[in-house]
């Protein structure tokens, strides 16, 4: 039995619903197929029931969504939350009514026989072809999904689409992390256990409240949101040390109190196991002198994550491959850098592999034009967004929108969107103002929109035809040199005698750029212009590496020529 894995749930759905039926028809394949996602993508009936019982503590909108989900639970056949249209995908209810590897009760769950995850796995076990995603594959290999055993059935053939994402995703699963969401979820479950099954144990409520408060206090100590920093440096701060110690103390309190009631509630027993696990993770994160790892943290407006990530996953991924004998096939339009696959194979520890580089099926010399405009503003200077928007407005308006403006930072994305909205009458859509799916739907429906976005839209987006004929990239997508994981990988490369720029920064940026460029030509009949607003592409020696890795489209520095190219009807 083969299974195929891809980089995101959206691509997974596309592969299962659109591409797989096409291949099956072409091959006259009549076998069974199945779609399998991670457990957090399925409605958890037990957690839904718990939230309904404890609904008095929920915000009005969240409680309203829980009520809608109770109704939907009687209608859905597979529990896949992506098919629920009555509740927004960013609703606060979803984390409360879905399970994770940490909080799932497994075979101890009273609704185990009705479990949508169990049903999906049984269907996968009976299938001839199973479609999964990289996160599920790695969770299954590394975490082993306790309570169910391996979710993914044994297979003879494993195919990884969008395989360029595997090294970074693997580093998440071979590392350790602890988030405020996990801690608050634990506190919530302890509270529910107290209010529904253990009303005689008031200490449960007290320890849950203290855990929630300590998690919130720790977040407040981290300062401004939207930042990823070095955890080693953070823990040198005495204020953070005190907050960290308080977090550890409250977790220990939850552990001690829950231990006194073991065996009386399956929910509390699971919470006790999680408290044990989180204490272990916190201890591991505190041991910041372990070599071979990057220690980092990041925070949003309300939450934080503490993590350690291995600098290389090559040895561990090689072990995973050895544990699952069979054919391993890795595919992606962006595996190579300058027609060389070494960067990818080295990161995953792949040796003695047969490789093949296939030419694109598209005629880029006819279908596309690459423009690097002259007189570009310096992006790090004040007013850069205003100047860049003024330079780009003529080509966007001449094309009647139908444009993706892909940015390398959220700040530039917001600044450009503000400038475009102030100076153009075309519809300007901004990532983050609604869900990714809704934005794409609005973009396609409008027919003349400009979508300003960042990383989420650099890959996994498929807009074909005249709806998208102009893709603009604000600058070469080098990862910020302040990123702690990048800094650690660079230092590791330097210690091994390598060149951090040539072996780490440049290949990563080339692969990311190729993904963004790939949004333009999606079909043999597509036609369009790619604009890259970065002089380094033509002025720096390493620009040649980028250009050698891009499709062979004609090039120009004259934006007026790009406008003329767009004016030519597609039939010509």
N, C-alpha and C positions, 0 to 999 in steps of 0.2 A: 504494500500500500504506500503510495507517495503522499506527502503533504507539502503544501506551498505556504511560505511565510512572506509577508510583506511589511512595509515600514510603519503603516498607520491603520487605524480602524476604517478610515474613509477609503483608503486604497484596498483594504481587505474586502469591504462591501462591494467596491467596483469590480474587483477580480472575481468575486463569487457571482455577482448578479449580471455582469456584462461580458467579461472576458472568458470566463470558464464555459458558459453556454456556447459561445462562438467556437471555441476550440473543440468542445465535445461534438458539436454539429459537424465540424470539418473532419473529425476523426471517426465519426459514426460511433462515438463512445456512449454506451448505455448504462454504465455503472452508477453507483450511488455517490453523491457528493455531500459534503457537510461543511458548515461554517462554525468555527469554534473561537470564542473570544475569552478574555480573562473574566474571572468571576464578578468583578466590579461593573461589568457591562450588562449584567442580568439583574432583574428585580429579585430581591431576597424577601420571600413571603414572611419569614419569621421576623425579620427586622421591621418590615412594614407593619406587622401586627403589634410589635412592641411600641412603635412610634404612635400608632393609633391609640393605644392604651395610655400612653404618657403625653398625649397631645396638648394638654393644658399648658405645658411649658414652652411650646413652640410659638414663634412669631406667626401673626395672622396669615401672611401669604404662604409660609411654609406649611402650616396646618392645612390650609386650603388645598395645596398641592398634594399633601398626603392623602386627603379625602379623594381627590381625583384619581390618585394612583391606586387606591383600594378598588375603585370602580374599574380602572384599566386592568387590574390584575385578574379580573373575572373574564376579560375579553381576549387578552393576549395568549397566543399559543406557545411562544418561545421565551417570553420575558425579556427580550432584547430591548434595552431602554432607548436605543436609537430609533425605534419604530413608534415611540410614544409621542404623539403630536399635541396632547392636551396639557403637557407640562414642559416649560422651557428647559433647554439643555443646561442652562446655568443656574437652575433652581437650587436653593439651599436644601431642598428635600432629598435630592439624589444621594448624597453621601450617607444619609440616614437610613435609606431603604435599599441600599446595595451592600454587599459584603466584600471584604478583602481577605487576603490570606491570614491576616492577623486576627480578625474578629469572627470569621466563619466558624460555626460550631461543628461542621463536618457531619459525621454519621451520628453524633449526639443530638443533632437538631430534631425537634419534634416534627418538622415538616420536611424531613430529608427526602421522603419518597415523592413529594411534590416539587422538589427543588429544580429550578430551571437549569442550573449549572449541571446537575447530575443528568438531566434529560439530554442536554446538549452534548455531554461527553459520551453518553450511550449511543447517540446518533453518530458521533464521530467514530466510535469503535466499530460500528457496522458499515461505515462508508469505505469506498474505494479511493477517494481523493478527499483530503481535508485541507481547508484554507484557514490558516492561523495568522497571527502577527508576531513580530520580533519580540515584543514585550512578553507575550504569553509563552513563546518558545523558551526564552531565557529564564522566566520565572519558573517554568516547569523543570528546566534542567538544573537550576541552581537552588531555588527555594524548595522544590519538590512538593509544593502545594499540600501541606499536611492535612490530613482528614480525608483526602480523596485519593492519595497516591498520585501518580503522574496523570495529569489531565490529558496530555497529548498521547495518543496511541503510538505503539511502536510502528516504525515505518522503514521501508527499504530505500526510499528515495526522498531526500529533503531538498526543496528548491527555495532559495531565498531571493525574492525580488527586492529592489531597492537595498541591496546588500551593503552599500556604502555606509548605511546607518548602523550596522551591527557593532563595530568597535565601540562607539560612544554609548550605545544602549547597553552593551555587555558590561561596560565599566560600572554602570549603575547597579547591576545585579551582582557583580562580584565584589562590591563594596558594602558599606554599612551606612544607614541613614536613620534619622529620627526627626519627625516633624511635629509641629504643634497640632496639626489636624489629627494625628494619631493619638496624641495625649488627650485632646479634648473629646475625641470619640470614645476613648477608654473611660474618661470621667462620666460621659453621658451614659454608657452602658452600665456602669456601676450604679448610677442613679436609678436607671430603669429597673435593675435587679432589686434594689432596695424598695422601690415603690410598688412593684408588682408581686414579688415573691418573698422578700426578706424584710418585711415591715418592722420586725422586732429588732433589727440591727441598725440603729440610727447612726452608728459610727461610719457606715458606708457612705451616707450622704455627706458627712463632714469631710471625709478624706477625698471624695470626688470633688467637692467644692474647692478644697485646698489645691488639688492637682490642677484644676481649670484655672484658678487664680495664679498659680506659680507659672503656668505656661504663658498666660497673658502678660504677666510681669516681665518674663524673660524677653518676650517680643518687644516690649516697650524699651528695654535696655539696648536694643540693637539699632535704634535710630531710624533714619529715613528708609522707606521701602524701595524695592527695585534694585537692590545692590547684592552682588555676590562678592564675598570677601574671604580672607584667609582665617580659618578657624584657629590656627596656632597663634596668630597675632591677637585674635579676639580674646582668647582665654588668658592672655597675659594681663588683661585689664582686671583690676581688683573688683570693680563693680560687677563685671560679668562672672567672675569666679564665685561671688556670693550668690548671684541669681542662679548659676549653674548648680551650686550646692543645694540651694533651696529646692530646685527641680528634682534633684536626686533624692532629697529627704522626703518629698511628698510622694514620689513613686514608691519609695520604701514603705511609707505609711500605708499606701493602697495595697501593697503586697501583704503587709502584716495583717491588716484588717480583713482582706478577702480570704486569707489563709484560714482564719477562724471559722469561716462558713463554708469551707469546701465540701462538696457533695450535696449541698442543699439546693443548688440552682445551676443548671447547665450554662446559663449566661454568665453568672459570676465565676464559675470554674474557668470559662474561656477568658474572662477578664483577668483572672489571677495569672494565667499562662502569659497573657500579653504584658502584664506588669513585670513578670519575670524576664521576658524577652527585652522589654524596653530598658530595664535596669542594666542588663548585659550590654545593650547597644550604647547606653550612655557611658558606661565604664570604658567601653572600647573607644568611644569618641574622645574621652578624656586622656587617653594614652597617646598623646600627640607626638611622641618621639619615635614612633614606628617608621622605619625607612620603607620606601617603595610606594608610599601613598600620598595623595594630596588631601589635606584637611581643609574643608571649606564650609561656608554657610551662605544662605541667601534668605531674604525676607520680602514679603509682600506687605500690603497695608495692615493685614491682620494676622498673618501667619509667618512661620519661619521653618527652615529645614537645616539641620546639622548633618554633615556627611563626610565620609572618607571614601576616596575613590582610588583604586590601584592605577599606577602610572602606565602599566601595560597589562593587557588581558591575554596576551599571546599564549602563555603556558596553560592558563586555565581553560581557554577556549579549545586549545588542542586536546586537553583532557576530555572535554565535553564531546568532541568529535570521536575520540577513541571509545567513549562509553556507548555511542550509538553507531555501530558499524553500518555501512551502507553508502549510497552515492550522495555526496553533498555538492550541490550546484549553486553557485553564487552569481547573480546577474544584476546589472544596473547600467544605466547609461553614463554613470559617473564613477566607475571604479578606477579608471586609469588617470594618471597625470602625465601629460606629454607622451601618450601611448605606452605607458609603463604601469604595470599592475603591482609593483613591489610595495608601494606605500600601503595598499590594502592587505596584501598577503602577509606582510611583516607584522602588522598590527593584530592579526588574528592567529598568527603562528601557523599559517598554512604552508606546507612544504610539498614539493614534488607534485604540484597540481597541473593538470592539463589546462591550458588557457587559450582563449580565442577572443580577438578583437574584431568586431563586425562593423562595417561601415554603416552610416545612417541611411535609412531608406528614403530620406528626403533630399531634394535637390536644392541645397542652400545657395548655390550660385545664382539660382533663378528666384527662389522663394524668399530670400532674406537679405538684409543689408545691416552691417554693423557700423554704428556711428559713435566716434569719440569726439565730441564737439571741441572746438577751439575756445580759448578764453574762459575756461571754467573757473568758477570762484573757489577759493580755498575753503574746504568744508569746515575747518576748525576756526574760522574767523567770524566775528560778529556780522550778522546780516547775511550769512551764507545761504540760508533757506530762501530769503527774499530774492537774492540774486539768481539762485538756481531756478526758482519757480518762474521768474521773469524770462529766463533763457529758454525754458522748456514750454512755456505756455503756447507759443506759436505752433509748434509741431503737434501738441495735444489738441489744440482747437482745430488745426487743419485736418486732423484725423477724426474729428468729431468724437473725441473721447476714445472709447474702445481701448483703454490703456491701463496697464498695471504699472504703478510706480513703486518699485521694491526698494526698501530702505534697509540700512544696516544697523539702525538704532531707533528706539522708540521716540527719542527726542526729535530727531530729524523727521521722522514720520509725522509727528504731530505738528511741527513747525511748517512743513511743506503743505499739509492738508489745510492749515489755517490760511496760508498764502493763496493757495489755489481757490479756496472758497471765497476769498475776498476779491479775487480778480477775474473769476470765470463764471459763466452761467451754466456750464455743464454740471451734471450731478457728480459730486465728489463723495465717495464712500471711504470710510476710515475704519481700519481694523480695530476691533475692540468695542465699537459702538453697538454691535450686535454679534450674533454667532457667526462663525466662519461659513457655515452652510447657508445661512440667510443672506450674508454679504454676497456670496457667489450668485445666489438666485436673483438678488437685486441687480447685480452687475449684468447678468445675462438678459434679464427682463428689460432693463433700461435701454440697452443697445447703444448708448452714447456716454457711458459713465467712465470716470477715472477712479480707480481703486488704489488708495495709498495704503501700503501694508509693510509689514516687516517679516520676520523669519517664518511665520506660519504659512505664508503664501509663496515661499521660495521653492517649495516642492509639494508633490501630492495634489496639485491643482490641474485640472484638465479642461480648458476652455477652447473649443475648436471653432474654426470658421472665422467669419468677419467680425464676430463679437469682440475678439481680442487680436489686434494687429500691431500693437505698439507696446513694447516692454522697456521700461527705463529703470536702470539701477544706479543708485546715488553714488556708490563708490565700491572699490574692491572689498570683498567681505572678509578681511582679516579679523580674527578674534581679538578682542581688546587685550593688550599686553598686560593689563592688570588682573585678568582672569586667573584665579589661583590654580586651577587645574592646568591651564596652558603653561603658566610659569613653572609648575612642577614638572610637566612633560619636557619642557625646554631644558631645564636644569638636568634632568635625567639623561637627555640626549647629549648634553655638553659633557657630562661625566663619563659617558661611553665613548667620547672622542668624536662625536658627530657634530654636524652644523645645525643648530636648532631652527634657523630660518629655513634652510633648504629642505630639511627633513621633517619639520613639524608645521611651522606656520604657513609656508607656501603651499604644500600639498593640501592642507585643510582648506585654505582659501580657494584654491583652484576647484576643488570638488564642490564647494558651496556655490561658487560662481556658475559652474556648469549646470547646477540644479536650477538656479534662477533663470539662466538663459533658456533652459529647456521649456519654460512656460510659453514661449512664443510660437514655435512651429510644432503642432501636434498632429498634423495630418498632411497627406500629400498635396492637398489643395490649399493649405494655409499659406498666407503670405504676410510679411510684416517687417518691421524695423526694430532692431535692438539698439538702445542708446545706453552707453556706459559712461557716466560722468566722472571719470577719473583719469587725469593725465598720466598717472603712473603706468597705465597700460601701454603707452607708446613712448614714455620718456625714461623709464627705468629698465635696467637690463632684465630683471625678472618678469617684465611685461611679456617677453617672448614666450615664457613658459605658459602664461595664461592664454595667449593667442594660439599657441600650438595645441592647446587642449580644447579650444572652442570649435564649433562647426565652421567649415570653410566658406563663410559668407563674404562677399565683397565688402571692403572697408572704405570709410570716408571720414573726414574731419569736418565736412561741410554739412551743417544741419539743414540747409536749404535743399541739398541733394536728397537728404532723407525725406523731406516733405514731398519732393517731386516723385520719389519712389512710391510713397504711400498713395499718391494721386493716380497712379497707373491702375486700371481695373485688373482684377485678379485673373481674368481670362487671358490677359496678355502676358 
